[in-house]
Amino acid sequence: MNKPHILVIDDEPDIRSLICDILEDEEYQVSTVDSAAAAQQARHECRHDLILLDIWMPDTDGVSLLKEWSSSGELSCPVIMMSGHGTVETAVEATRLGAYDFLEKPLSIAKLLLTIERALEAAKLKQENIELKQFSSSIQEPLGNSPQISQLLEQAQRLSQHDTRALLTGEPGSGKETVARYIHENSARKQGPFIELNSGIITSHNALEEFFGREDGDTIHYGLLEKANHGTLFIDEIGDMDSDVQLRLLSALESKSFQRVGGHDEVKADVRIIASTRQDLEEAIQNGQFRQDLYYLLNVACLHLPALRERKQDIPLLLDFYLQHYIKRENLPKRKFTIAAQQFLSDYTWLGNIRELRNVVQRLLILGIGDEIGLSEVKTTLGDSARSVISSNDIPVFYDLPLKDARAQFEKAYLDYHLDQHSGSVTKLAKTAGVERTHLYRKLHALGVEFRGKR
């Protein structure tokens, strides 16, 4: 991983040289300039992780430069001011404009290094906080523990050890973003940012600016490609990307540099690209909708995510996960699925995959009543789409259990189903099942089947 890139702005050659030697010994990347004009040029060429800025310079003083940078919004990185002629008023003004700290010359090497370390750590924590807020509504659910998912995660783990581009394929809602995050979190880039470029941005009229950034004179608006520097950029549904953006992205990947919209300088960014698509990109290439050369650049490694209906073993785990999540997050009454309801949902086709499952669970918790979520409530919630349940000829999940456990699970599902049909009436259930009522009550109690809440 690359070390943070620090820009040193000072008109004194000896100080620039000294600071550069010290920081390079600490394995930082260092660039030095001797004037405000050169500093502006350097900022156009690269998004630095930290800036050391001298106050007294021949063309424009450091405070004026800081004011100019902060006038367009928040500073792009921590700025530490330096001066041998500073005053309290100057230090206060610099802090008001957003400077992280103020160091007096002659510089103390120990204090300089400590201040830089703290500033970089503060910037990292700030970015992590932004990401947490940004993705607080995006739940990092477990993908599952089925053989298909176990194999997929094993492949993702191996892929994460190599800094290559990757393409994730699969239906919408199948968990492609979760896999992209898994690769990032297990890679050498895990300390860097994870930035998502979603299809809404890809297809918007200002996609180029969002992606590559923009320059208005000396004002720089950084794009997502630079914000992901030293980290991972996840491009969701890349098949929807506009042809102009495709061309610019191809050029950026080939040259490892790009130009911001309205800019003329080449900008470098160290970013790993992970893209996803629901489309058949090879077919899109044949139809002239996607660039073949870009496809080959992105498709260094390809992982396919199976649809949820292809891995039914994971459905109970996901149902329980989202059930507990929404109960806790939205402070909803505790509920649980009956065996019959869970079996029905395990056989459901889930055309919307995990995304649809998540929405169904949330709807059941918000609109439902009672301690249990029964089969009839599930069918009512699903409506016409409940007809898409997989054929009953499919092998039930309890066929893989020992006979005793399978019999208990079948009996519970059977009794639960008919209780739903009879609105919780044990008398009617006894008649349907052909079982004496006293024995039936004992059976319901032994199997933990709730019937009072169904009345």
N, C-alpha and C positions, 0 to 999 in steps of 0.2 A: 504493500500500500504506500502511496505517496504521502510524504509528510506535508503538513500545512504550508501554504505558500505565503510568505510575508513580504510586503513591499516597504522598503525603507526610503523615506523622503527627507533628505538633508543636504544643504549646500556645502557642507564641510567634508572634503574628500577623506580626511583621516577618520572622522566619525563614521562615515558610511562604510569604510573599509573595516574598521574595528567591529562594528555591529554585524557586518556580513560574516566576518570570520567566526565570531562568537556563535551566531545562529547556525551557520553551516556545520560547526563542530557539534551542535545539538541535533544535526540531521534535518533541519528545516530547509525548505526551498526558499531562496532569497533573491529578490530583485531590488536594485538600488537605482534611484534617480536623484538629480541635483536641483530640480526646480519644480514649481507648480505646473508649468506647461508640460514638462516631461511626465509628471505624475498623472495628469489628465490623459496623456497618451497611453501610459501603462495601464490605467484602469479600463481603457477601451479595448486593450488587447487581452485582458485576463481578469477574471473575478477572483480577487485575492481573499485569503482567509483572515488576514490581519494587516493593518497598516500602522507603521511607526512614522509619525508626522512631526517635523520640526516646525516651530512657530515662526522663527525669523528666517525669511528667504528673500532673495533679491527681487523677484518679480511680484509674487502674491504671497502674503503671509499665510501661515498655516490655519489660523482661525477663520480667515476669509474663505479659504479653500474648504474647510470643514463646514462652514455655513452654506456654501454653495452645494455641497454634496447632500446635506441634510434637508435642504429646501424642497427637494423633490419627493421627500418622504423619509422613511427609515433608512439609516445607513446600511449598506450591503454587508459590512463586516465590522468587527471591533476596530476602533481607532485609538491609539495611544499617543498622546501629545508629548513632545520633548522640547525643552528650552533651558538655556542658561541665564535667561533674563526674564523669567516669568514672574508674574505677580499673582496675588490671590484672586484679583478681579479677572485676570486672564484665565486662570484655572477654572473659576466658576463659570465663565462664559463658555469655555470649551466643553465642560460637563453638561451645561444646559443644551448645547448643540448636539449632544449625543456621544461625546468622547468617553471611552471606557475609563481612562485614568490619565494622569498628568505626571511625567517624570522630569525631575530637575537634572541638568548637567552640572558637573561631570556625572555620567551615569554610573550607578552601581550595577555591576554585572549580575550579582545575585538578585537584586530587586528587579532588574530588567527581565531576567528569565522567569522569575516568579510571576510578575505581572502579565507577561505574555501567556504563560501557562494558564493562569486564572481567566484571562480574557477569552482564550480559545475554549476553555471548559464552559464558561458562561454562555458563549455562542452556541456550543453543542447542546447544552441543556435547553436553551431557548428554542432551537430547531426541533429537538425531541418533543418539547411541549406543543409546538405548532402541529407536529405530525400527530400527536395524541389527540388534540382537539379536532384536527381534520378528519381523522379516521375513527373518532369515538362512536360514530353511528355505524361504522363498518366493522362488524364483529369478526374476529379471527377464530372462526369455528374450526373444530377438528374435522378433517376431511373424512376420517373413518379409519377402520382397521381391517377392512376386507382385504383379500389377497391382491386384488387389483390396485388398491390404494397403497398397500405396503410396498408393492413393487414400484409404483410410481414415485413414492417418497424416497425409496432407495436410489432410484435413478436421479432424482433431484439432488440428493445428497452428494452423489458422485459429481454431478454437473457443477454444483456450487464450488467445488474445489478448483475449478478451472475458470479463468476469467474470460469466458467466451459468450458470444451472443446466443440467445435461445428463443425458440418459438414454441408457444403453448397453444394447442388446438383443443377444441371441444365445444359443446353446446353452451349457449348463454346460461350463466348461473351455475356452472359445473364446478367452480372453485379455482379458476385460473389465477386470479389475483392472490389467493391464499398460497398457491404453489410458488408464484413469483416472490412473495415475501419470504417463504421458506428458503428458497435458494439464496436470497439476499442475506437473511439472518445467519445462514451457515457458511457464508463466503468471507473472504478476506476484506470485503467492503462493508461488513456489518456495522462498523463504526460510522460509516458515511450515511447520507440521507437515502431514503427510499421515496421516490417521487412518482406519482401516477399521472399519466396523461390519458384522460378518458376520451371515449369516442365523441362526447359532446363538444370537446375542444377541437378534436381532429376535424370535425365537419363544419366548424363555425367560420365566419368570414375573416376573423382575426387569428386563424390557426397559426400562421407563420410567426406572428408577434408572440403568441403564447409559447410557442415552441422554441424559437430562436432569440427572443428578446427584441428590443427596439432602442434606437438612439435618437434623441432630440437634442442636437448640438452636443453640449457637454453632459447632458442628463442621460443616464443609462437606466433602462428598465430590463432587468435580467429575465430571461426566459427559463422554462423548466429544464432545458438541457444544461444550462449553467448551474441552476439550483441543485441539480443532481450530481454536481462535480464530486469526484471521489466516491460516489455511491452508485445507485442503480436507478435507471429510468424505465418504468413499466409502461409500455404503450398498449393500452387496451383497445381491442378491435381495430387493429392496424389495417385491416381490409377496407375500412371505411375512409381511410386517409385520402385527402384531396391529391390530385396528380402533381400539383405544384409543390406541396409539402413532401410528397414522395421523392421528387427530384432533389430537393434541398437536403433531405435526410440522407439520400444516397451519397451525395457529394460530401456531407459531413462525416459519414462513416468511412468513406474511402480515404479522405485527406486528414481525418481526425481533427478537423477545424471547420469553422463556419463564420459567416458574417451575420451580425444582427440586422434586422430590418432598419433601413436608413443609415447603416454604418458602412465603413469601407475597410476597416481593419479585420484581419483574420483573428478569430478567437479560438483558443484551445480549451477543451474540456475533457477530463478523464472520466468517462461514464460507461457503465455496462448497460447494454440495451437488452431488455427482455420484452418481447412482443407477444400478443395473443390474438387469436382470431377464431370466429365461429364459422368462417367461410372456407371453402376449398380454394386456396390461393392459386393452385395450379390451373383450376378452371377459370378463375378471375384473370389470370395471365392470358389464357387463350381468348378471353372475351375483351381483352384490352383494358381491363379495369385495374390491373396491378402490374407494376414493373417487375419483369423477370430478374433483372440484375439486383434489385433491392431484395427480392425474395431469397436469392442465393446468399446475399450478405447476411440476412437475418437468420436463415435456417441453418446455422452451424450445428445446432442440436435441437431436436424436436421432441417434445413430450406431449402425449395425447391424454386428455382427462376423460375417463368414461362417464357416460350419463348416469344419473342417480338410479334409474330403473335397471341399469346393468350391474348394480352392486347393492342389491336390496339388503344385504347383511348390515350395511352402514346406517340404514334408515332409523332403527330404534335408537341408536346412539345420538344421531342428529336431532331426533324428536325430543329426547330428554335434555340435550344440551340447550336447545332453544327454549324449551319449557322453563328450565331453571333460570336462563338468562333473562327472559322477559318478566318472570315473576319477580326477580330481584331488581331489574332496572326500572320497571314501571310500577313497582310496589303493588302487584296484582295478587289476588287470593291464590293460595296454592291449589293446584289441581293436578291430576295424573290421568294418563290414558288407560282405559280398560284394555285387557288383552285383545278383545275383539276389534276395538278401534285401532290398536297398534298393528294388528295383523292386516287389517284392511288397508291402512296407510302404507304398510310395507309392500303390498301388492299394487298400490296405485302407480300410475305411469310417470307422474312427476315431469311433465313436459317442460316445466320451468326450472327443474332441478332444485338445487339447494335454495335458491332464491324463492321459489314457489313454496317450498316446505316451510321456510322461515316465516313467510307471510301468513300461511295457514295457521301455524301455531300461535302467532300473535293475535290473529282474528279470533281463534277459539278462546283464548284467555280473556280478551277484552269483552266479547259479546256473550260468552257462556256463563252459566251459573252451576253451582254444585261442586262437590269435591272431585268428581270424576268426569272425564271426557269420554262419552260413550259413542257407540257406533252410529246411532241415529243422528246425533249432533254433528259428527264428522261428515256424514253423508249430506246433511242439510247445508253445512258450511261449504262443501265442495260443489253442491248443486249438480248441474248437468254434467260437469266434468267427472263426477263420481262414476259415470258409465265407462270411463277409460281404465277402470281397474283391470289388471291383467287377468287373463283367463284362469278359472279355478282349476284348470288342468295342470297349472304350474305346481311344482313340489312345495308344500308348506315348509316354513322354516323349522318347525318343530320335528320334522322328519330326521334331522341330524342329532336329535337329543336321545338320551337313554329312554327306554320304553316307559319307565315310571314317570319321568319328567314330561315326556311327550303326552302321556295320557292326562296328567294333571293340567298341562297347558291347554290341551284340546277341550277338556271338561270345563275349564274356566272360560275359554272363549265361547263355547257352546252356550253355557248358562248366561254369560254376559250378553250375548247376542239376543237370546230370547227374552231376557229381562227388559232389554231395550224395546223389543217388539210389544211387550205387554205392560209397558210403563211401570215397571218395578213390582208387578203383582206376582207374588210367590205362588198364590193359588192357581193362577192361569199357567204359570211356568210348570208347576207340578203336573198339571193335566197334559200339557204339551210334551213334557219329558217322560211322562209315564212313571213318575217317581213319587212315593209317599211323601207328604209335606214335612213330617218330622225329620225324616232322613234327609230331605232336600235342605232344610234349614242347617243341619249339621254340615252338609256338604258345602253350602255357601260360606259358612263360617270357616271351615277348614281351608278352603281355597282363597279366602280373603276377598270374595265377591261382594261388593257393596250394592244393596238393592233399595235401601230406604231413600237415598238421594235421587232415585229414578222415578219416584212416585209423583 
